[in-house]
Amino acid sequence: MCYTVSIFSSTHVVETDIGAVFDDASEYMPYVHVSGFVHPRLPFVTNERPDALEVVEWGLIPRWTKSAEAAGELRDMTLNARAETIRTKPSFREAIVKRRGLLPVNGFVEWRHEGTIKHPYFVRMREAELFTLGCIWEDWTDRDSGELRRTFSIVTTEANGLMSWIHNAKQRMPAIITKGDRKTWLSDSDPEIIDHLLRPLEDGTLTAYPLSREMSRVKVNTDHPELLAAIGDTIVEP
């Protein structure tokens, strides 16, 4: 699955790569490494406004959610949406048709299991500073306070060769929407075309390197640059 991301490029780099402008650049908070379970607000482009970057909360709250208490419980379970079931799950099936978005990232951390030990690896694009993850989004209004919250979920798919080796416990990876496919992801309505974009990324496009196991310690604040320092040689392919 995909429960952590890194997004730390400057606002200028993000805007240039995505071809969109921040509504309010002061709202953008860079993260060296952040968990979805703290529900950060991250830079995001919606199909509704493809030329704008806004900050959106990670952890999709379906619009039919009845209370803030229910929303708090649901958002921990909707950090990811599986591509294979996204069109049938009540939380996701309308959003994949009508509300798709893109999350720009510098990379993400995933863990390889070797017996009882988990080894963290930083995964990034081989030849680009940024890449985008395919997402779905929702607007939810708290019936008690009237507050409107925009939230999102990262779509995941089967692992490619590299991610099968790293994420050997779950064999999953985020759906990466390549630069040439971003416009199609945000604008096309053909289910076959959209589903095709959720395929595993071609082997050789991503690379990864091992991190210190400090990254895995729950009590460590992982938003520290030194924790992304490699402790060994870069992996090309296992």
N, C-alpha and C positions, 0 to 999 in steps of 0.2 A: 504494500500500500504506500501512500505518501503522506506522512504526518509531520514532516519538517521541511522547511525551505530556507534558502538564503537569498536575500535581495538587498544588495548594498551599493549598487552603482549610483552615480550622481543623478539628479533629476534630469540633467541635460542628456546624459547617456540613455536613460530610460525613454525619454521623449523622442529622441532621435531614432532609436531602434524601433520603437513601436509605431512611430508616425502619429502620435497623439500628444496633447498638451494637458498638463495637470490643471484641474479646476482650481486647486489651491495647493501649491507646492509645499507649503508649510505643514500640511497634514501628512506628508510622506515621512515615515520613520524607517530608515535602513535597518536591516537585521543581518548580522553575520550568520545567525542561525536561530530559528524560532520554531517552536512547536505549535501545531494547530490547536492543541488542547488549551492554550492560553487565549485562543481566538483573537489573534492580532488583526489589525486593519491594514491591508496590503494594497499596493497599487494594482489597478484593475481596469480593463476595458470591456465594455458591454456591447452587444450587438445593437442596443438601443442608441448608443452614442459612441460610435467607433473612433471618433476623432478626439475623444476626451479620456483622460486618466483621472479616476477617482480613487478613493481609498474605501475598501469594502471588507467587511468582517468575515473571517474564515470560519465556516460552520453553518451550513445552510439551514435556515428556518423556513419550513414550508408555509405558504401563505394561509393555509387552513388551520394552523396551530392556534389553540384557543387561549392559552395563557402564557405569561412570562415564565412560570414554573415549568410548563411543558416545553417551552422554547429552550430553556436551559438544559433540559435533559436530552432533547433531540439533537442539538448542535454538536454534541460530542460524537454522535453516531453518523453524522452527515459530513464529516471532513472530506470523505471520498465518496464517489459514486462509481460503481463498477460498470464499465461499458457494456458488458454482456447482459446486464439486467436493468439498465438505466431507463429503458422504454416501458418497463412494466412496474417498477417500484413507485408507489403513490407519491413519495417525496420528490421524485425526480422526473417522472414521465412527461409532465407538461413543460418543465423547464428545458429539457433537451430539445424540444420542438421550438419553443418561443424565446428562451432566455439563455443564450450561450455567451461566454466571455473568455477572456485571456488573462492569465496571470504571468507577468514577466518575472523571471528568476535568474540568479547567477548560478544556481545549482541546488542540490538537496543532499541530505545525508541519509544513507540506508545502511543496515547492519547485516553482516554475514554471520551465520550461526555455525560454530564449530564445537560440537558437543554442548556444554553448558555455557560456553563463552561467546559473547557477541562482539564482533569487530566492526567499528564504524568506518564507512568510506564516504568521501565527498565525490559526488557525481556531477559532472558539468559537460557542456558541449565542447567538443574537441577544438573547433575553430571559430567560436563566437563567445563574446563576453556574456551575452544574455540569450535566453531562449524563452519560449512561452508555453505554458501548460493549458490544455483545454479544460474549461470549467463551465459550470452552469450556475445561475444566480436566481435569487428570489427577493421580492420586497415583502416584508411582513410588518403589520401594524399592531402594536400592543393595544389591546382593546381597553385596558385600564388607563394607561398614560397617554395614549394617542401617538406615541413615538413610532416613527417609521425607521425600520432597520433593513438595510440591504446586505445580504449575506451570500456566500458562494460555497461550492463544493468542487474539489478537483476530481476530474474523471480519471480513472485508472484502467489499465488494460493489461494484457499478458506481457510478461517480461521478454525482452530480446535476449541475445546471447550474453552480453555483459551483465545485464540486470538479473538474469537467471543465476549467474554465478555469485553475485553479491547478495541479492535478496533471495537466498536459497530456501528460506523457510516458507515464504508466501508466493514466490514466483510472479510478482507484480511490478508494475512501474507506472508512473503518471503518463497520461496521454500527452505527448509533446506535439504541438502544432507548429510545423515548420514555417519559416518566414513566408514562403511562397503560398502556403495554404491558409494563412491567417484571414485574409479577406473572405475566402470561401467559408471558413468556419463561422464567421460572424454574419454572413449574409445569405448563404444558400439554404433552401428549404427542403431539398431532396433527401429523404432519410438514408438512401443508399450511399450518397456522397458523404454525408455527415458521418455515418457509421464507418466508412472507409478511412476517414481521417483519424479514427480512434485505434488504428492498428499499432502494433509495437514499432518503435522507431528503428530504422535500418541499422544493422550492425556496423560498427566502425565510426558512427557519428558522435557517440558519447565516449568519454574517458573518465577515469576515477583514480583516486589515490587513498591510501589508508590513513586514518587519523588516530590520534591518541585515544585510548579507552576512557580518558577523562570526559570525552564527549558523552559517554553513556551514563555518567553519574547524575542521578536525579537532582542532587543538591547543588550541582555546579551550574552557575549562570552561563549558559552556552553562547550568549551573545558577546563573545570575546574573540577578536581576530586571531589570536595565537592558537586557538583550538582548531582552526582550519589548516594549520601547518602540517604538511605531510611528514610521516614518520618512516616512509619507505619509498621505493621506486613507484612511479606512476604505472598503473595497470593499463595495458593496451587492450588485450583480450585474454581471458583465461585459457 
